[in-house]
């Protein structure tokens, strides 16, 4: 295979993500991949509609003026309190776990039907779905959604699962780009909650420790188990999903190997991997890895 790196597919399956260092998690930034063609614009447009619906359902607002203020939020539907943040996280993660599982199941059936290997994509997609579910289970230890939100989650998941299933059959590339843009918003959301924590707007979380399920999943050190630390871990996960999906959206869907589970001839050169030590915030272009 010609290009900057020689790839060899790896068969290993590892559902637990690599550990992150504090410096790596703090290096995560809000980033946006500019739309370059009509398929990108479709994905971006659908994501913006999706984001509007999600914001409305969870009563979310977070303007730049609010970020600059250090005073606690006023009461009201659009006030982002600790409870409102947790409800938003639950709704976000209940939907975020869908794309990876749908894409993996379709590619799994496609591989068996064609009697050909999948080139490693299924593994990474399953990891993504599993990781998003762990985010959901973590937040469920901290807040129980009400009946209305449970109904919203049920409806959103039903519509989104079937819609994404049909969309992935039509254009996997657009779907991966859509998820990449969605993960950009997730990174933005978790970055904003970190800003609220640092500004003292969420005092109930000052002494709140991460649930045991989170401590065990991320192997959180004893002195780094605060709510802020938990958000840093989750934001790093979302940044990884952002990189993965934007990268997969740049590849030839049926023939290219998954660069995140491949072995490289020159391992000293930065390349895609399971960790975030060489993370590329808006994804890798095909010419850089194939």
C-alpha positions as CSV (number, residue, x, y, z in Angstrom):
1,X,0.0,0.0,0.0
2,X,1.5,3.3,-1.1
3,X,1.5,6.4,1.2
4,X,3.2,7.8,4.3
5,X,2.6,4.7,6.3
6,X,2.4,1.0,5.6
7,X,-0.7,-0.6,7.3
8,X,-1.4,-4.1,8.4
9,X,-4.7,-5.0,9.9
10,X,-4.8,-6.2,13.5
11,X,-7.3,-8.7,14.7
12,X,-7.2,-7.7,18.4
13,X,-10.4,-6.6,20.1
14,X,-10.1,-4.2,23.0
15,X,-13.3,-2.7,24.4
16,X,-11.5,-0.8,27.2
17,X,-9.9,2.4,26.0
18,X,-6.3,3.3,26.7
19,X,-5.6,5.4,29.8
20,X,-5.2,9.2,29.4
21,X,-2.6,11.3,31.1
22,X,-3.7,14.6,32.7
23,X,-1.7,16.6,30.1
24,X,-3.3,14.8,27.2
25,X,-6.8,15.4,28.6
26,X,-6.1,19.1,29.1
27,X,-4.8,19.4,25.5
28,X,-8.2,18.7,24.1
29,X,-9.7,21.7,22.4
30,X,-12.9,22.8,20.8
31,X,-12.4,22.3,17.0
32,X,-14.5,22.3,13.9
33,X,-13.9,20.7,10.5
34,X,-15.0,23.0,7.8
35,X,-17.5,21.5,5.3
36,X,-15.7,20.9,2.0
37,X,-18.3,19.4,-0.3
38,X,-22.1,18.8,-0.6
39,X,-22.0,15.7,1.6
40,X,-20.3,17.6,4.4
41,X,-22.9,20.3,4.2
42,X,-25.7,17.7,4.4
43,X,-24.1,16.2,7.5
44,X,-23.6,19.6,9.1
45,X,-27.1,20.8,8.3
46,X,-28.7,17.6,9.8
47,X,-26.5,17.9,12.9
48,X,-27.6,21.6,13.5
49,X,-31.2,20.6,13.3
50,X,-30.5,17.7,15.6
51,X,-28.6,20.0,18.0
52,X,-31.5,22.5,18.1
53,X,-34.0,19.7,19.0
54,X,-31.6,18.4,21.7
55,X,-31.1,21.9,23.2
56,X,-34.9,22.5,23.3
57,X,-35.6,19.1,24.9
58,X,-33.0,19.6,27.7
59,X,-33.6,23.3,28.2
60,X,-30.0,24.1,27.3
61,X,-28.5,27.5,26.8
62,X,-25.0,28.6,27.2
63,X,-24.1,31.9,25.5
64,X,-20.7,33.5,25.5
65,X,-22.0,36.2,27.8
66,X,-22.9,33.6,30.3
67,X,-19.5,32.1,30.1
68,X,-17.9,35.4,31.0
69,X,-20.0,35.8,34.1
70,X,-18.9,34.2,37.4
71,X,-22.3,34.4,39.1
72,X,-24.5,31.4,39.6
73,X,-27.2,31.0,36.9
74,X,-30.7,32.3,37.6
75,X,-33.6,30.0,38.1
76,X,-35.7,29.1,35.1
77,X,-36.1,26.5,32.3
78,X,-32.9,27.6,30.5
79,X,-30.8,27.9,33.6
80,X,-27.9,25.4,33.6
81,X,-27.8,24.1,37.1
82,X,-26.1,20.8,38.2
83,X,-29.3,18.9,37.7
84,X,-29.9,20.4,34.3
85,X,-26.4,19.5,33.2
86,X,-26.8,15.9,34.3
87,X,-30.2,15.6,32.5
88,X,-28.5,17.0,29.3
89,X,-25.7,14.5,29.7
90,X,-28.1,11.6,30.0
91,X,-30.1,12.6,26.9
92,X,-26.9,13.2,25.0
93,X,-25.3,9.9,25.9
94,X,-28.5,7.9,25.4
95,X,-28.4,9.0,21.7
96,X,-24.6,9.0,21.2
97,X,-24.4,5.3,21.8
98,X,-26.6,4.6,18.8
99,X,-24.4,5.4,15.7
100,X,-21.5,3.1,16.6
101,X,-23.8,0.1,17.2
102,X,-25.9,0.7,14.1
103,X,-22.8,1.1,11.9
104,X,-21.1,-1.9,13.4
105,X,-24.1,-4.2,12.9
106,X,-24.6,-3.1,9.3
107,X,-20.9,-3.6,8.5
108,X,-21.0,-7.0,10.3
109,X,-23.9,-8.2,8.1
110,X,-22.3,-6.7,5.0
111,X,-19.1,-8.6,5.8
112,X,-20.9,-11.9,6.2
113,X,-23.1,-11.4,3.1
114,X,-20.1,-10.6,0.9
115,X,-17.9,-13.3,2.5
116,X,-15.1,-10.7,3.0
117,X,-13.3,-9.1,5.9
118,X,-14.4,-5.7,7.2
119,X,-10.8,-4.3,7.4
120,X,-11.2,-3.6,11.1
121,X,-14.0,-1.0,11.2
122,X,-16.4,-3.1,13.3
123,X,-14.0,-3.2,16.2
124,X,-13.7,0.6,16.5
125,X,-17.4,1.2,16.0
126,X,-18.3,-1.3,18.8
127,X,-15.7,0.4,21.1
128,X,-17.4,3.7,20.5
129,X,-20.9,2.4,21.3
130,X,-19.6,0.7,24.4
131,X,-17.8,3.8,25.6
132,X,-20.9,6.0,25.1
133,X,-23.0,3.5,27.1
134,X,-20.4,3.7,29.9
135,X,-20.9,7.5,29.9
136,X,-24.6,7.0,30.3
137,X,-24.3,4.4,33.1
138,X,-21.9,6.8,34.9
139,X,-24.4,9.7,34.8
140,X,-27.2,7.4,35.8
141,X,-25.4,6.9,39.1
142,X,-25.6,10.6,39.7
143,X,-29.1,11.5,38.5
144,X,-32.4,9.8,37.7
145,X,-34.3,11.3,34.8
146,X,-38.0,12.0,35.3
147,X,-40.9,10.4,33.4
148,X,-40.9,13.2,30.7
149,X,-37.2,12.8,30.0
150,X,-37.5,9.0,29.9
151,X,-40.2,9.4,27.3
152,X,-38.1,11.8,25.3
153,X,-35.1,9.4,25.4
154,X,-37.4,6.5,24.3
155,X,-38.8,8.5,21.4
156,X,-35.5,10.0,20.4
157,X,-33.7,6.7,20.4
158,X,-36.4,5.0,18.4
159,X,-36.5,7.7,15.7
160,X,-32.7,8.1,15.6
161,X,-31.9,4.4,15.5
162,X,-34.1,3.7,12.5
163,X,-33.2,7.0,10.7
164,X,-29.5,6.4,11.2
165,X,-29.9,2.8,10.0
166,X,-31.5,3.8,6.7
167,X,-29.0,6.7,6.3
168,X,-26.0,4.4,6.8
169,X,-27.3,2.0,4.1
170,X,-27.5,5.0,1.7
171,X,-24.2,6.8,2.6
172,X,-21.9,5.7,5.4
173,X,-19.6,8.6,4.6
174,X,-22.2,11.2,5.3
175,X,-23.2,9.3,8.5
176,X,-19.6,9.3,9.8
177,X,-19.3,13.0,9.0
178,X,-22.5,13.7,10.9
179,X,-21.2,11.8,13.9
180,X,-18.0,13.7,13.7
181,X,-19.9,17.0,13.8
182,X,-22.1,15.7,16.6
183,X,-19.0,14.9,18.6
184,X,-17.7,18.4,18.0
185,X,-20.8,19.6,19.8
186,X,-20.2,17.1,22.6
187,X,-16.6,18.4,23.1
188,X,-18.0,21.9,23.2
189,X,-20.7,21.0,25.7
190,X,-18.2,19.4,28.1
191,X,-15.8,22.2,27.7
192,X,-18.5,24.7,28.7
193,X,-19.4,22.7,31.8
194,X,-15.7,22.7,32.7
195,X,-15.8,26.5,32.4
196,X,-18.9,26.6,34.7
197,X,-17.1,24.4,37.3
198,X,-14.0,26.6,37.2
199,X,-16.1,29.8,37.5
200,X,-17.8,28.4,40.6
201,X,-21.3,28.2,39.1
202,X,-21.8,24.6,40.1
203,X,-21.0,24.6,43.8
204,X,-22.8,21.2,44.5
205,X,-20.0,19.5,42.5
206,X,-17.1,21.1,44.4
207,X,-16.8,18.0,46.7
208,X,-18.6,15.5,44.6
209,X,-16.5,12.4,43.7
210,X,-16.9,10.3,40.5
211,X,-19.1,7.1,40.9
212,X,-17.3,3.8,41.5
213,X,-18.3,2.6,38.0
214,X,-16.3,5.6,36.5
215,X,-13.3,5.1,38.8
216,X,-13.0,1.5,37.7
217,X,-13.7,2.1,34.0
218,X,-11.1,4.9,33.6
219,X,-8.7,3.6,36.3
220,X,-9.0,7.1,37.9
221,X,-6.1,7.8,40.3
222,X,-7.1,8.3,44.0
223,X,-6.4,12.1,43.9
224,X,-8.1,12.7,40.6
225,X,-11.7,11.5,41.1
226,X,-13.5,14.8,41.3
227,X,-16.5,15.8,39.1
228,X,-14.1,18.0,37.1
229,X,-11.8,15.0,36.6
230,X,-14.7,12.9,35.4
231,X,-15.7,15.5,32.8
232,X,-12.1,15.7,31.6
233,X,-12.1,11.9,30.9
234,X,-15.4,12.0,29.2
235,X,-14.5,15.0,27.1
236,X,-11.3,13.2,26.0
237,X,-13.5,10.2,24.9
238,X,-15.7,12.5,22.9
239,X,-12.7,14.1,21.2
240,X,-11.5,10.7,20.3
241,X,-14.8,9.8,18.7
242,X,-14.7,13.2,16.9
243,X,-11.3,12.3,15.4
244,X,-12.3,8.7,14.5
245,X,-15.5,9.6,12.7
246,X,-14.1,12.5,10.8
247,X,-11.3,10.2,9.7
248,X,-13.6,7.4,8.7
249,X,-15.6,9.9,6.8
250,X,-12.5,10.7,4.7
251,X,-11.8,7.1,3.7
252,X,-13.1,4.8,0.9
253,X,-15.8,3.0,2.9
254,X,-15.6,-0.4,1.3
255,X,-11.8,-0.9,0.7
256,X,-9.8,1.2,3.1
257,X,-8.5,-0.4,6.3
258,X,-9.4,1.1,9.7
259,X,-6.2,3.2,10.5
260,X,-7.0,3.1,14.3
261,X,-6.4,-0.6,14.6
262,X,-3.6,-0.9,12.0
263,X,0.1,-1.5,12.5
264,X,2.5,1.1,11.0
265,X,5.9,0.4,9.5
266,X,7.3,3.6,11.0
267,X,5.8,3.8,14.5
268,X,7.8,6.9,15.3
269,X,5.8,9.0,12.9
270,X,2.5,10.4,14.4
271,X,-0.4,8.3,13.2
272,X,-3.9,7.3,14.2
273,X,-4.2,5.0,17.2
274,X,-6.4,4.0,20.1
275,X,-5.1,6.6,22.4
276,X,-5.0,10.4,22.3
277,X,-1.2,11.0,22.3
278,X,-1.3,11.8,18.6
279,X,-4.9,13.0,18.4
280,X,-5.8,15.1,15.4
281,X,-8.7,17.2,16.5
282,X,-10.6,17.3,13.1
283,X,-9.5,13.9,11.8
284,X,-6.9,12.5,9.5
285,X,-7.1,13.0,5.7
286,X,-6.8,9.9,3.6
287,X,-3.6,11.0,1.9
288,X,-1.9,11.2,5.3
289,X,-2.4,7.6,6.3
290,X,-3.2,5.5,3.2
